[in-house]
Amino acid sequence: MKSIRIAAALILRDNGDTLLVRKRGTSAFMQPGGKIEAGETAAAALIRELNEEIGLRFTATQLSPFGRFEAEAANEPDHRVIAEVFRLDIGDDVIQPAAEIEEIRWISPANLGDIPLASLTEHQILPAHRQQLSAGMDQSHFPDAFASTKTGSAR
């Protein structure tokens, strides 16, 4: 099985809701982000992808490492994604779908509703986020979030 390196964002509003996107021609919602190009850092890839996909502009200093996760790719058969995930708090900034993004949804991590989710989102990123919320932890407790490459590790 081939691997795809991606950068993704756990984007949060002040009220705690998180942003999920659905790409054109697909059914599963996921965190926004995309493939890391050769010679590109995960943070640089995320800055580029979020500007293209949802018109969001920010700097690398606004990102907090959240973790490294692996899962079956939602939209590419016989591929696994290796995702470097960052947290990004955006307050009430307006987000609009662009490029290949057909739909966006703000959801409560506690109440996902009835929408189809990518495996990485449903089984790893959102559970890790809920676990941190229930433990009362913020990202400052995870300075070495990318130190582990274990599947699903958010350390």
C-alpha positions as CSV (number, residue, x, y, z in Angstrom):
1,M,0.0,0.0,0.0
2,K,1.4,3.4,-1.0
3,S,1.7,6.3,1.5
4,I,0.7,9.9,1.0
5,R,2.2,12.6,3.3
6,I,-0.3,15.3,4.1
7,A,-0.7,18.3,6.4
8,A,-4.1,18.9,7.9
9,A,-5.6,21.4,10.3
10,L,-7.9,21.1,13.3
11,I,-9.4,24.5,12.8
12,L,-11.3,25.8,15.8
13,R,-13.7,28.7,16.5
14,D,-14.1,30.5,19.8
15,N,-17.1,28.4,20.6
16,G,-15.2,25.1,20.2
17,D,-16.7,24.1,16.8
18,T,-14.2,22.6,14.3
19,L,-14.2,22.9,10.6
20,L,-14.7,19.9,8.2
21,V,-14.6,20.0,4.5
22,R,-15.8,17.8,1.7
23,K,-14.0,17.8,-1.6
24,R,-15.9,17.9,-4.9
25,G,-17.0,14.5,-6.1
26,T,-16.6,12.8,-2.7
27,S,-18.9,12.1,0.2
28,A,-16.6,12.0,3.3
29,F,-15.9,15.1,5.4
30,M,-12.4,15.7,6.8
31,Q,-10.0,18.3,8.1
32,P,-8.8,20.7,5.5
33,G,-5.3,20.4,4.2
34,G,-3.5,18.5,1.5
35,K,-0.4,16.8,0.2
36,I,3.1,17.9,1.2
37,E,5.2,18.6,-1.9
38,A,8.8,17.7,-2.3
39,G,11.0,20.1,-0.3
40,E,8.1,21.6,1.5
41,T,7.5,21.5,5.3
42,A,4.2,20.4,6.7
43,A,3.5,23.9,8.0
44,A,4.3,25.5,4.6
45,A,2.1,22.9,2.8
46,L,-0.8,23.7,5.2
47,I,-0.4,27.5,4.7
48,R,-0.6,26.9,0.9
49,E,-3.4,24.4,1.0
50,L,-5.7,26.4,3.3
51,N,-5.2,29.5,1.3
52,E,-6.2,27.6,-1.9
53,E,-9.0,25.6,-0.4
54,I,-10.8,28.0,1.9
55,G,-9.1,31.4,1.4
56,L,-7.6,31.3,4.9
57,R,-4.4,33.3,5.4
58,F,-2.2,32.9,8.5
59,T,1.4,32.4,9.5
60,A,3.3,29.3,10.8
61,T,3.5,31.0,14.2
62,Q,-0.3,30.6,14.6
63,L,-0.1,26.8,14.2
64,S,0.3,24.4,17.2
65,P,1.4,20.8,16.5
66,F,-1.4,18.5,17.3
67,G,0.0,15.1,16.3
68,R,0.9,12.6,13.6
69,F,-1.7,10.1,12.5
70,E,-2.0,7.4,9.9
71,A,-5.1,5.9,8.3
72,E,-6.6,4.5,5.1
73,A,-7.0,7.3,2.5
74,A,-10.6,8.4,2.1
75,N,-10.4,9.3,-1.6
76,E,-7.5,7.3,-3.0
77,P,-7.9,3.5,-3.1
78,D,-4.9,1.4,-1.9
79,H,-3.3,4.4,-0.2
80,R,-2.6,5.3,3.4
81,V,-2.3,8.9,4.5
82,I,0.4,10.0,7.0
83,A,-0.9,13.2,8.4
84,E,0.9,15.9,10.3
85,V,-1.9,17.7,12.0
86,F,-1.8,21.2,13.4
87,R,-4.3,23.1,15.6
88,L,-5.3,26.5,14.3
89,D,-7.7,28.8,16.3
90,I,-9.3,31.3,14.0
91,G,-12.0,33.0,16.2
92,D,-14.9,34.0,14.0
93,D,-13.1,34.4,10.7
94,V,-15.3,33.8,7.7
95,I,-14.5,30.6,5.7
96,Q,-15.6,30.0,2.2
97,P,-15.1,26.9,0.1
98,A,-12.8,27.3,-3.0
99,A,-10.8,25.2,-5.4
100,E,-11.8,21.5,-5.0
101,I,-13.8,22.1,-1.7
102,E,-17.5,21.7,-2.4
103,E,-18.8,22.0,1.1
104,I,-17.8,23.1,4.6
105,R,-19.4,22.3,7.9
106,W,-18.7,23.6,11.4
107,I,-19.4,20.8,13.9
108,S,-19.2,20.4,17.7
109,P,-16.6,17.8,18.6
110,A,-19.1,16.4,21.2
111,N,-22.0,16.2,18.7
112,L,-20.9,15.2,15.2
113,G,-24.4,14.8,13.8
114,D,-25.0,12.3,10.9
115,I,-22.4,13.1,8.3
116,P,-20.0,10.7,6.6
117,L,-16.5,11.2,8.0
118,A,-13.1,10.1,6.6
119,S,-11.4,7.4,8.7
120,L,-8.6,9.7,9.8
121,T,-11.1,12.3,11.1
122,E,-13.6,9.9,12.7
123,H,-11.3,7.4,14.3
124,Q,-8.2,9.4,15.2
125,I,-8.2,13.2,15.0
126,L,-11.6,14.0,16.5
127,P,-11.2,11.3,19.3
128,A,-7.8,12.7,20.1
129,H,-9.3,16.2,20.3
130,R,-12.2,15.1,22.5
131,Q,-9.8,13.3,24.8
132,Q,-7.7,16.4,25.2
133,L,-10.8,18.5,25.9
134,S,-12.1,16.0,28.5
135,A,-8.6,16.0,30.2
136,G,-8.7,19.8,30.2
137,M,-5.5,20.0,28.2
138,D,-4.4,22.5,25.7
139,Q,-1.8,22.2,23.0
140,S,1.0,23.6,25.2
141,H,1.0,20.2,26.9
142,F,2.2,18.6,23.7
143,P,5.5,20.2,22.7
144,D,6.8,17.0,21.1
145,A,3.6,16.0,19.3
146,F,5.5,14.8,16.2
147,A,8.1,12.8,18.1
148,S,6.2,9.6,17.6
149,T,5.3,7.9,14.4
150,K,3.0,5.3,15.9
151,T,-0.4,5.1,14.2
152,G,-2.8,7.4,15.9
153,S,-0.3,8.8,18.3
154,A,-1.0,12.4,19.4
155,R,1.3,12.2,22.5
